[in-house]
Amino acid sequence: MRSDSRAERFLQAWRKDSIYQTLMSAALSFVCTALFALYNEYLGLCYGSVWHGSIGIFYLLLMLIRGMVLLTEQRNRIRCKAEQNRCRRRTFLIGCVLLLLLDLSLILPITMMVVLDKPVSLGLIPAIAMAAFTTWKITMASIHISRQRHRSGGNVLVTELRTVNFIDALVAVLTLQNTLIMVKRTEGSANSMLPLSAATSAAVYIVIVFITVQMLRKGLRQTDQQQR
């Protein structure tokens, strides 16, 4: 009976509270991102792979931002309102620095994807499964960031978290595109795909930088208002 009531409370909180949904999803994403970062760094060190090493740094920074947000929100449960805002502002500012580094860390792996220099060992069926997962990821990230846009106030760390999730989804789109090109390319088709790869990679990176700057501006404005 007690376990049933806990499960019921969990489901009610999940359905009604979008912030709770974001934090719970981030907890799961944190574990997956940590494993993926360690796996890529292992491949980078063992095989001297520049791709795996560079994308591993991206996922490591992603993991750190998510971990800081989750840890701050966990500790904020026993803090007063003023202390919560102060801790959120501190974590947000640290996260901003990491987010800027994250954007910079994408330059090398995106460049390698543009020139089709990413190692791929997938067949068509795993690539299709990757496409389905990427579609789900970008859909959920878009829904969450749209919900945040319609809120007048809210938790600045949740804003940062949803921005990070959206960047993660956009990078997944680029990785998927490159994987599908590599899986299906032939001897003479590689050069013909370079303009498409370059154009979409540049467009996605511009979007990533744009939403990062927008999040920084709105987040700093929000934290300043909370301190007054």
Secondary structure, 3 states (H helix, E strand, C coil): CHHHHHHHHHHHHHHHCHHHHHHHHHHHHHHHHHHHHHHHHHHHHHHCCHHHHHHHHHHHHHHHHHHHHHHHHHHHHHCCHHHHHHHHHHHHHHHHHHHHHHHHHCHHHHHHHHCCCCCCCCCHHHHHHHHHHHHHHHHHHHHHHHHHHCCCCCCHHHHHHHHHHHHHHHHHHHHHHHHHHHHHCCCCCCHHHHHHHHHHHHHHHHHHHHHHHHHHHHHHHHHHHHHC
